[in-house]
Amino acid sequence: MKGVGRYTWQIWDALRASQPLEARLVAVIFETSVEEELLPGSSAVIRIPYASELNLGMKVMPRLLREVGADTFIRPADKIGRHYAARTLTVCHDLNHWIWRVQAKRGLRRRCIDAAWEALRVRGLRCSDLVVCNSEFVRQGVISEFGIDRERTTIGYCGVDARFTSLAPRDAQSELLAPLNASPFVLAFATGDPREGYDILPELFRAAKQGGYPGKLALAGTRDGAEKRDLAASFARCGVLADVEWLPFLGADQFGLLAALYRHADFYLETSRHEGFGMQLVEAMACGTTCFSSGRGALAEVGGAYPLPLEIDRPSRAGQAVAEAWSAGAAVRDNEPQIRHARSFDWQATRKLVAEFAWGPANSR
């Protein structure tokens, strides 16, 4: 699971692990969602038909909360909401209007619909007893942009999966990595979200090659379609298409391969124009890979002093910086302090604060 799904699982597991004997824990999931065996324990699971975000937040959940007599309601994401008949904790992963600023221009109709939806989402945050933000960057936005009192906010960082630091350096070799085994390479992601900033990679990589970087670019997360074709055409115009290795989206069953990609890369390139946390950056850091980062959004907060700066508004200069770092030996620098920093994002504090909100301090183990 990635993103909100991973965060939701950690919340559920923390509540289940700390559940007092006299308490009930009820999960509400869509009929098309995860299987019940993924929600272990003696707690109840209520399956409901798929509902729109508006219907779920304004009608379905208020009814269910009354029917089960819930004292506490945990919302793992900032969806449409209202005042509920239960103490409410809502997790805010990012501010949507910040994301929209760095995405493709939207039409008037789409902007109007988004504005209405966003107003209802913000209402849900304002009605919550506690808003858990996944970075200080997001927390400051929640306070300044939405007018929520600081006392009703806190930080619940994402955590790095422990397998990133426990897998051996040569684990999870596969034919997918075979073209990269005999060559140095830098790693970047292009999953289709324009805010990732992958459109700068052709010019960046051309400059890196011209500056003396001898390796390839491993581009992970790509899916067949118009965006991949356009990106490939851009690499071709820059004369570096032959040195690009296209890798698919790596699901949960390919976790070891993802870790191997991070570990084997000379550099990880975080080209994002905005992040509410920066999961891929902290994963690469935890694997001991020297990273470049745009520092946008929460990336500076999460990366700390360890990533090298990446000037995403000047792709050629960014590519030159990659070549210079290679020549200076930055790919093999001692990254033990960076690894320790990345490991500090370990879920435990977040799990504890959610359990404390639900069950009280005595049960927040």
N, C-alpha and C positions, 0 to 999 in steps of 0.2 A: 504494500500500500504506500502511496505517496501523498504528500501534502496533508490536506484536511483528513483524509482517511486514516493516515498513520496517527495523527493527533487524536482522532476520535478513539482509535483502538487503545492508545495509551491511557486516555481518560477512563474508558470502560474497565480496563484491567486494573487500574489503580482503585477504582470504586469497588470492584469485586474483591480485590485482595484485602481491603480495609473494612469491608462491610460488617457492622456489628451484628450479633446473632439476632437481635430483636428487630432489625431493619429489613426493609424490602428494597430490592433494586430491580427496576423495570426498564427494559430496553424497547424502544419503539423503532421499528425498521420497516422499510417498504417491502412488499411481497417479492419484489424483483431484486432485493439487496442480498447481503451476505447470508450464508447458511447459519443456522442456529449453533452448529458445533463450533463456529468461530467465536461464539459468545458463551464461554464455559461458565459453570457454576449453577447454583440452585435458583438463580433469579429468573423472573418471568420475562418472556419475550412477547411483545404484541406486534403482530404483523398487520400492516394496513395497506390498502391499495395505494398506488402512486398518486400523490396529490401535488398540485402546483405549489410553488413557494408561498403564494398569497393565501391559498386555501389552507395550507398546512399551518402557517403561522397565526392566522386570524381565527380559524374555526376548528380545525381538527385537534390541534394540541390543547387549546383551552378545554375542549370537551373531554379529552382523555385525562387531563390532569384532574378534572373534577371527578371523573368516574373512578380513578384509582386512588383518589384522596392523597395525592402527592404533596409532600412538604417542600420538596426541592426539585428544581428543574435545571438540568445541565444541557446547555445548547453548545455543541462543539464548533459552531460557525455562526457568523453574524448574518443570519437570514432575516426575512421579514418577521417582526414580532410586535408584541404589545405587553401591557401589564397582565401578568398571569396570577392565578390563585396559588402561587407557590414562590418561595425564594428562588431567584433565577440567576444563574451564572451563564454568561455568554462569552465565547472565545472570538476575538477579532484578529484575523490573520493579516489584514491589510486594509487600506482605504481605497474603495473602488474608483473614486474620481482621480486619485493619484495614478492608478493603473491606466485609466482611459487617456490621460494626457500623453502617454508614450506609446499608445497603440494607434492603429490606422484611424483616420478621420471618420466619424460616424455621421450618418444622415440626420436630418432634423427629427424625423419620426423616431428613430432609434434613440436619439438623445433625450427626447421627451419621455419615452417609456422608461429609459434608464433613470432619469431624474425622479420619476414617481416611485419606482422600485427602491431607489436609494433612500428616499425620504422615509419609506416604511421600514427599511433596514436600520437606519439611524434611530428611528423611534424605538425599535427593539433593543438597541444598545442603551438608549437613555432610560428605558424602563427596567433595565437589569440591575440587580443589587450589586453585582460584581462583574466587571469587564476584564477578562484576561487577555492581554496583548502579547503577541509572540516576539516582540522586541521593544526596546525603549523608543525606537523610532516610531513604531506604530502607536505606542502609548501616548507620546507627545501629540501625535495627530488626532487621536481620539479626544484628548483634552482640549486642544486648541480649535480643531475643526468642528467638533460635535458638541462642545460645551459641557462635557461630562466631568464631574468633580474628580480630582486626582485621587481622593480617598476611596472612590469606588472603582479604581483601576489597579491593576497589578501586572507584572510581567511573568509569563509562563513560556520560557524558551522551548523551541523544538529540541529534540535530542538526536545525537548521532547513534545509529545502530552499532552496537558493540562489535558486530562482525567485521566492520571496516578496519578495526584495529587488531582483530584476532586472526584474520585470514593470513596465511603465509604468503610471502611476495610472489611465489610462483603458482599459487592456487588458481583453479578455474581457467586453465588454458583451453582453448577451443579453436576450431577452424576459423571462427569469426576473427580471432586475433592473429591468425597465421600471417596475413600480409604485413602486420606491424612488428612481428617478432624480430626481424633482422634489421629494423630501421628505427631510428629515433622518431618520436612523434609528439605533437602537442594535441591536447584534447579540448573539444568544445562541444556544445549541445545546440541542436536546432530542431525543436519539437513542433514548430509551427506557430508559436506565439511571437508576434513581432517585437514585443518588448524585450525578448532575449537578446536582441541586437545582433543576431547572426548575419544580418545583411552586410556588416562591415568586414566579415571574415575574408572574402576574396581579396580585397585591397590590402587588408592586414597581412594575409599569408603571402601575397606577392612580395610585399616589402620585407617580410621576414626571410624569404628565400633569397631575395636580392642582397640582403645584409649578411648572408652567409649561413643561415640555419639550414642544415643538411637533410632534415627529416620530412615527415609527412604531417598532414592534418587529419586526425581521426574525428569525424563529425558524427556524433551519436544522437539517437532520438529521431532520425529523419524518417519520414513516411513518403511513399510514392504519391505524386500529385503535382499540381501546377507549381506550388511553392518550391518543391525540390527541383523541378525542371528549370525554374527561373534562377535558382541559386547555382545550379550546375552551369547554366549559361554564363553567369557572372564569373564563376571560377575560370571558365574557358576563355572569356575575354581577357582575363588577367594572366592567362598563360600557365595556370597552376593546377588545372583540373586533374591531370595525371597523378598528382601527388596527394589527392584527397581520397581517403577511405571512408565510404558511407556505411554507417552502422545503424541498425534499426533501434526502435525504442526497446529498452531492456526491462522486461517485467520482473515480477517478484521471483519467478523461477530461474532468473538469470542474474541473481544477486552477486554471485561469485565473479561472474564475468565483468560486471560493473566495477567491482572492487579491483579487479585485475587491470582494467583500463585506467582507473585512477592511479594505481601504483606504478604502472609501467610508463606512464606519460612523463615526458620531460617537464612539461608545464601544463597546468589547467588554465584555460582562458575563460574568465567570467565576464562576458560582454554585456550583461543585462543593463537595461536603462532604468530599471526600478525593481526592487525586491522588498517585501515585508519582513523577510528573514534571510534567506539565502542558503537553502539546504544543500545544493550541489557544491557550493563553495566550501562549506564546512565539512562535507564528506571528503572532498579532495584533500583538504588540509589534514583531516584525520588519517588519511592514507599516507601522509608524509610527502605529498607532491608539492613542489614549488608552484605557487599560484599567482596569476595576474588577476586583478579585479578592477572593475570600473569604480567601485566604491559608492555606487548610487544606492539611494534608499538605505536599507539596514545593512548593506554589505560592509560598510566601514565599521559598524558596530560589531558585527559578527566576526569579521576577519581580523580585527585588531591591527597590530603593526606588521603582520606577517605577509600578506599578499603584496606583490609588486604592483605599482600603479599602471593602469591601462587607460590610455587616452582614447576613449571610444569615439569622441568627436573628431579625432585626427587618426584615422585608421592606418595611414602610412607610418606615422610616428609610432603608433602602437606596435606595428610589425617590426620596426627598427629596434624597439625596446626588447622585443622577444629575441631577436638576433644578438643583440648586445649581451643580454642575460645569458644566452647560450655560450657565447665566447668567454664570458667571465666565470663560467662554471656554476651558475646559480641553480642549474638543474640537479646538481649533486651536493648542494649545500646541506649543512646539518639542520634538519627540520624538527628535531626533538622538542624544542620549546613550542613550536607551532602545533605539534601533535597533542601536547598536554593541554594547550589552549582549546583545541577543537574538542578534546575529550571532556572538557568542563561542561559542554552542552550534553547532559546525560539523562534527561527526562525526570530525574528524581525530585527536584524542587517543584516542577510543574505538577507531577503526580501528587505530591504532598499537599500543595495548596488547594487542589480540586477536592481531594479527600477531606481535608479540613473543613472546606465550605460545606460539603455534603453531610459529614458525620460528626464534625466537631474535632477540636484539637486532640482529644484523647484517642481518636481512632485514625489519625492521619499518618499511619506508617507507610 
